[in-house]
């Protein structure tokens, strides 16, 4: 699985559009649909008390931002409705910014997000704008939801969240803490997370992150990793050859290591290799009072080791 930082992921997007003839609208539709299909496959694990929803769908709130991450979320919601997993009366979409403020050049009607937005409006999905909601309504918006889809910001974020988006993130996290049966699902990365993220910058605390290929490296920062919950890779958006030509960092699971020829070759060390040719191992493990795993892992690693416990 390919891992990329923000600039590498942006390069893949640009090459897909410029060299492969895959317009942004096609990539957004593919990403949203693949996220929906992956979520449907995990539906019985994700939806709280799913067996109780024989006569009605779970209550779902989509929190959508102004960019393609918001568009991905809109396509996901559209797909869930078309697949009869959610009913329109039980869904609502809350925007971080009014549509009237998105009138830019080229016209907003030509963007993937505006196209997805128009489809949901035609389907009858209620649309709320966070800035225009009364304080009392803000307090109950998320508390009534079974599922919250976080599609506020992607990896193009620069600096900490501010304004309405930061308020939405706080409201989502507060609702999740108060509702143990509620589930928060983030698209690509939890909103607020980026290559430049550092605690205590605001970030959504997700139960599940639908990590769109290439998987973003910021998900695996030690402080950020718990915010993403379970990470589910989403593939099938970009041609494999395009991904292979891009970032060189890869995510390798122990379960597939022995069958991955490139990984085996990369981790193989010649018996006569000089010490500086044997690579470096970093182990992220442990917590106050629970350093045993880090120590045991360190004993099994080569001498050139960095342990962050």
N, C-alpha and C positions, 0 to 999 in steps of 0.2 A: 504494500500500500504506500503510495507516494505521500510524503509530507512536505508542505511548502510554507514559506513565510508569505507575507502579504504581497511583496513585490513579485515573487515567483508565481503566485496564483494569478495576479493581474496579467502577467506576461502570457500565461496559458489562455486566459480569456481573450486577450488581444490577438493572439495567433489563431485561435479558433474562429474568430470573426474575419480577420484579414486574409488568412492563408487557406482556411478550410471552408469559407463561405457559410459559416454558422452564425446567423445574426443573433443579437442579444435576446430577442423574443423567443427564438428556438431554444437557446440555452436555459432561459428562465422556465419555459414550459417543461423542458426535460427535467430540470432540477426539482421543480415543484411536484411533478408527477412521480418521480422516483422516490422523493421523500414520502409522499402519500402511500405509495406501494409498500415501502419499508415499514411505515407506521401501521398500516393495515395488517401486515404479517405479525406484528407484535401487539395487535389490538387487545387480545385477551389478557395480556400482561400489563398494558398501559392504562386502559380504561378502568377506573375504580368500580368495583362491584358490577362488572360488565354483564353478568348473567341477569341483572335486574332490569336491563334495558330492552325488554322484549316488546314493549308497547311504545317506548319513546327513546330518542337518542340521548346521549350525554349532552349536557350543556357545555358549549364551547365558546371561548372568547379568543379571537385572533387580535393580537396587538401588532399593528403593522407600521413600519417606518416609511421613509420617503424614497428609499432606493430599491435595488433589485432584491435585497433580502426580504423587503416587504412584499414584492411581487411574487417571490417564491412561496411565501406564506399564503398569499391569495390563491395561487394555483393549487397548493396543497388543500386548502379548504374547499375549493371548487371540486376537486377530485373526490374528497371524502363525501361530499353531498351527492355527486353523481354515482358513487358506489353504494349509496344508501347506508353509509355509516353514520351520517349526521343528517338531521332534519333542519331545514331553514329556520323554522320558528325557535329552535333551540340554539341558534348561532348568532353571534354579534361580532362586529369588527370595530375596533377602536383605533383611531389614527393619531399619530403623534403630532401631526400638523394638518391644518385644513387644506383641502384640495385647491382652494383658491390661491394659496400661497405657493403652489407648485407650478404656476404658469410661467414657464421658461421657454427659451428658444433652443432646440426646435419645439413646436407645440407639444403640450403634455399628452395630447391624444395619440402621439406616435410612439410613446415609450411603453416598454413591456409592463411596467407597473400600472400605468393608466388603463391599458387594455384589460389587464386582470381585474382592476378595480371596477370597470364598467360591466364586466361579466357578472361579478358578484352583486352589483346593484340591480342588474336585470333579473337575477335569481331571487331578489327580494331580501337580501341580507341587510339587517339594520346597520347603519353606519353612525358611529359616534366620534366626536373629536374631543380629545382629552381636555384641551384648553377651554372648550365651551361647556363642559359638564359642571353641574353644581357639585359642591364638595360632598354632599350626602350621597349623590349618585356615584361619585368616584369611589367612595368607601365600600359600596355594595357591588360594584361592577364585577370584580374578580371573585369576591367571596361566594357568589352563587354558581361559579363555574366548576365543572368537573375536570375539564381540560383547558389549559391556557397555552396557546401557540405563540411563542415569542419570535417575532420576525421584525424586530425594531431596527437593529443595526447589524451590519456584517463586519468583515475584517478591514473595510476601508476607513474605519473610524480613526480619527486622529485626536488623541488626548482624551481625558475623562468625559463621561457623559454629563450634560448640563440641561437645565430647563425641563420642558415637558417629558423628554425621553427619560431623564434621570428620575423624574417623579413616577413615571410608569414602571420603571424597574423597581423602585422602592415599593410601590403598591403591589406588584406581582410577588415579590419576595415576602412581603408582610402577609399577603393572603395565603401563600403556601405554608407559612409557619403556623397560621391559625387553622388551616384545614388539612389535616394529615392524610385525608383520602384524595385530595386534589393532586393533579399531576401537571408539571410544567415541562413543555417540550420546546427546545430551542432549535432553530434552523441554522445550520453551518457552525455557528459558535453562539454561546450565550451572549446576549446583547450587552455591550460594554467591554467585552474581551477583544483584545487586539495584540499586536506585537509589542505595543508600548504600554500595555496594561500593567499596573502595579497596585497591590493593596495599599490603601483601602478604597480605590476607585470603584464606583458603582458597577455592579455586574449582576445579571440575572443568575439565580441559583436554580439550575435546571435539574429535573429528574432524568431526562433523556435529551441527548444532543444528536440530531441528524446531521452528521458531519459530511458535507458535500465534497466530493473529490476536486482537487487534491486536499487531503486532510490538513487543516491548518496547524502549524507547529505550536501556536500559542495555547492550544488546548492542553498541551503537555507540560506547561510551566508548573513546577511543584505547587505553587500557591493557587494556580488557576484550575488545576485538574479536578478538585472536588466540586467546583462550580458547574462542571459540565454533566455531572451524573454519569449515566451509562452512555458511552459513545458508540453510536451505530454508523459505520461507514456507508455512504451513499455513492454508488458507482453508476456507470452507464450514461454519463453526461458527455464526456469527452472521449475521442478516439484514443485507444491505448498508446498508439505510437506518438501522439502529441504529449501525453503525460510522461512517457519514457524520455522524450527529448528535453524535458523540463528539469525540475528539481532532482537532485541526486540523493536526497535523504529519503529513507524508506522506513516504514513501520513493519516490523517483523514479529510475528507471534511465535512463542515457543512451540505451539502445536504444529506449525507449518515450517519451522526452521529446517528440519532434516530433509524436506522435499523441495526446498527452494535452492536451486543450484547456485544462483548468484549470491545468495546469502551465505551458503556453505563456503563458497570460494572467498567471500569477503572476510569471513571470520576464521578461516584457516590460517595457521601460522606455521611457517617452515621451521623445522627443528633448529636450523643453523641461523635463524633470523636474529639480527642485532636487537638489543632491548628497545631502541627507539623505533623499530619497525613492527612492534607488536601491538601498537594501538594503545588507546586509553579507555578505561572502563569507568563510567560514572554510575553510582548506585544512589537512587533516591529512595530512602526508606526510613522507617522508624518515627518515633515521636517521644516526647518526654516520658521516660519510664518504660518504653517499649523499643529499645535499641537492639534487641537480640537478633532480629531478622537482618538488620544492616551488618552486624558483626559477622554472622554466618555467611552472608552473601560475599562480604569482603574477603573472607578466608578462602573462598573459592575462586577469587579473581586474581589476575596477574598483579605483580608488584606495583605497576603504575596505575594507581586507583584513586579516584576522587569520590569520597562518600559524603553525601549531604543528608544528614540524619535529623 
